[in-house]
Amino acid sequence: MKALGLEHATLNDCVQEARQGRLVITRKGNPVALIIGIDEEQMELGSDGSFWQLIENRREENGISREELERALESV
């Protein structure tokens, strides 16, 4: 993850860096923003109501806790 100082950042620089990965914008050395690039598929999924309905349905299903998952993975 790359960091770029706000005093040196231009919108074009931020977009270019975010296309490669996550970009942290800093002000006086402290993080103030995170920019994450997205692709066309992510945009399409994010605006598709049926995708979000699928997510909502999955969240309502019973699952296992993170602790249970970690225990299961430790035994592998």
MODELLER restraints for C-alpha pairs under 7 A, 6 or more apart:
rsr = mdl.restraints
at = mdl.atoms
rsr.add(forms.Gaussian(group=physical.xy_distance, feature=features.Distance(at['CA:1:A'], at['CA:21:A']), mean=6.60, stdev=0.5))
rsr.add(forms.Gaussian(group=physical.xy_distance, feature=features.Distance(at['CA:1:A'], at['CA:22:A']), mean=5.32, stdev=0.5))
rsr.add(forms.Gaussian(group=physical.xy_distance, feature=features.Distance(at['CA:1:A'], at['CA:23:A']), mean=5.94, stdev=0.5))
rsr.add(forms.Gaussian(group=physical.xy_distance, feature=features.Distance(at['CA:2:A'], at['CA:22:A']), mean=6.70, stdev=0.5))
rsr.add(forms.Gaussian(group=physical.xy_distance, feature=features.Distance(at['CA:2:A'], at['CA:23:A']), mean=5.11, stdev=0.5))
rsr.add(forms.Gaussian(group=physical.xy_distance, feature=features.Distance(at['CA:2:A'], at['CA:24:A']), mean=6.19, stdev=0.5))
rsr.add(forms.Gaussian(group=physical.xy_distance, feature=features.Distance(at['CA:3:A'], at['CA:23:A']), mean=5.68, stdev=0.5))
rsr.add(forms.Gaussian(group=physical.xy_distance, feature=features.Distance(at['CA:3:A'], at['CA:24:A']), mean=4.54, stdev=0.5))
rsr.add(forms.Gaussian(group=physical.xy_distance, feature=features.Distance(at['CA:3:A'], at['CA:25:A']), mean=5.77, stdev=0.5))
rsr.add(forms.Gaussian(group=physical.xy_distance, feature=features.Distance(at['CA:3:A'], at['CA:26:A']), mean=6.83, stdev=0.5))
rsr.add(forms.Gaussian(group=physical.xy_distance, feature=features.Distance(at['CA:4:A'], at['CA:24:A']), mean=6.27, stdev=0.5))
rsr.add(forms.Gaussian(group=physical.xy_distance, feature=features.Distance(at['CA:4:A'], at['CA:25:A']), mean=5.06, stdev=0.5))
rsr.add(forms.Gaussian(group=physical.xy_distance, feature=features.Distance(at['CA:4:A'], at['CA:26:A']), mean=6.07, stdev=0.5))
rsr.add(forms.Gaussian(group=physical.xy_distance, feature=features.Distance(at['CA:5:A'], at['CA:25:A']), mean=5.73, stdev=0.5))
rsr.add(forms.Gaussian(group=physical.xy_distance, feature=features.Distance(at['CA:5:A'], at['CA:26:A']), mean=4.70, stdev=0.5))
rsr.add(forms.Gaussian(group=physical.xy_distance, feature=features.Distance(at['CA:5:A'], at['CA:27:A']), mean=5.88, stdev=0.5))
rsr.add(forms.Gaussian(group=physical.xy_distance, feature=features.Distance(at['CA:6:A'], at['CA:25:A']), mean=5.90, stdev=0.5))
rsr.add(forms.Gaussian(group=physical.xy_distance, feature=features.Distance(at['CA:6:A'], at['CA:26:A']), mean=5.58, stdev=0.5))
rsr.add(forms.Gaussian(group=physical.xy_distance, feature=features.Distance(at['CA:6:A'], at['CA:27:A']), mean=5.43, stdev=0.5))
rsr.add(forms.Gaussian(group=physical.xy_distance, feature=features.Distance(at['CA:17:A'], at['CA:23:A']), mean=6.41, stdev=0.5))
rsr.add(forms.Gaussian(group=physical.xy_distance, feature=features.Distance(at['CA:18:A'], at['CA:35:A']), mean=6.09, stdev=0.5))
rsr.add(forms.Gaussian(group=physical.xy_distance, feature=features.Distance(at['CA:18:A'], at['CA:36:A']), mean=5.37, stdev=0.5))
rsr.add(forms.Gaussian(group=physical.xy_distance, feature=features.Distance(at['CA:18:A'], at['CA:37:A']), mean=4.56, stdev=0.5))
rsr.add(forms.Gaussian(group=physical.xy_distance, feature=features.Distance(at['CA:19:A'], at['CA:37:A']), mean=4.83, stdev=0.5))
rsr.add(forms.Gaussian(group=physical.xy_distance, feature=features.Distance(at['CA:21:A'], at['CA:36:A']), mean=6.48, stdev=0.5))
rsr.add(forms.Gaussian(group=physical.xy_distance, feature=features.Distance(at['CA:21:A'], at['CA:37:A']), mean=6.44, stdev=0.5))
rsr.add(forms.Gaussian(group=physical.xy_distance, feature=features.Distance(at['CA:22:A'], at['CA:34:A']), mean=6.94, stdev=0.5))
rsr.add(forms.Gaussian(group=physical.xy_distance, feature=features.Distance(at['CA:22:A'], at['CA:35:A']), mean=5.83, stdev=0.5))
rsr.add(forms.Gaussian(group=physical.xy_distance, feature=features.Distance(at['CA:22:A'], at['CA:36:A']), mean=4.75, stdev=0.5))
rsr.add(forms.Gaussian(group=physical.xy_distance, feature=features.Distance(at['CA:22:A'], at['CA:37:A']), mean=6.84, stdev=0.5))
rsr.add(forms.Gaussian(group=physical.xy_distance, feature=features.Distance(at['CA:23:A'], at['CA:34:A']), mean=5.70, stdev=0.5))
rsr.add(forms.Gaussian(group=physical.xy_distance, feature=features.Distance(at['CA:23:A'], at['CA:35:A']), mean=5.08, stdev=0.5))
rsr.add(forms.Gaussian(group=physical.xy_distance, feature=features.Distance(at['CA:23:A'], at['CA:36:A']), mean=6.47, stdev=0.5))
rsr.add(forms.Gaussian(group=physical.xy_distance, feature=features.Distance(at['CA:24:A'], at['CA:31:A']), mean=6.37, stdev=0.5))
rsr.add(forms.Gaussian(group=physical.xy_distance, feature=features.Distance(at['CA:24:A'], at['CA:33:A']), mean=5.82, stdev=0.5))
rsr.add(forms.Gaussian(group=physical.xy_distance, feature=features.Distance(at['CA:24:A'], at['CA:34:A']), mean=4.60, stdev=0.5))
rsr.add(forms.Gaussian(group=physical.xy_distance, feature=features.Distance(at['CA:24:A'], at['CA:35:A']), mean=6.39, stdev=0.5))
rsr.add(forms.Gaussian(group=physical.xy_distance, feature=features.Distance(at['CA:25:A'], at['CA:31:A']), mean=5.82, stdev=0.5))
rsr.add(forms.Gaussian(group=physical.xy_distance, feature=features.Distance(at['CA:25:A'], at['CA:32:A']), mean=5.83, stdev=0.5))
rsr.add(forms.Gaussian(group=physical.xy_distance, feature=features.Distance(at['CA:25:A'], at['CA:33:A']), mean=5.06, stdev=0.5))
rsr.add(forms.Gaussian(group=physical.xy_distance, feature=features.Distance(at['CA:25:A'], at['CA:34:A']), mean=6.16, stdev=0.5))
rsr.add(forms.Gaussian(group=physical.xy_distance, feature=features.Distance(at['CA:26:A'], at['CA:32:A']), mean=5.35, stdev=0.5))
rsr.add(forms.Gaussian(group=physical.xy_distance, feature=features.Distance(at['CA:45:A'], at['CA:51:A']), mean=6.28, stdev=0.5))
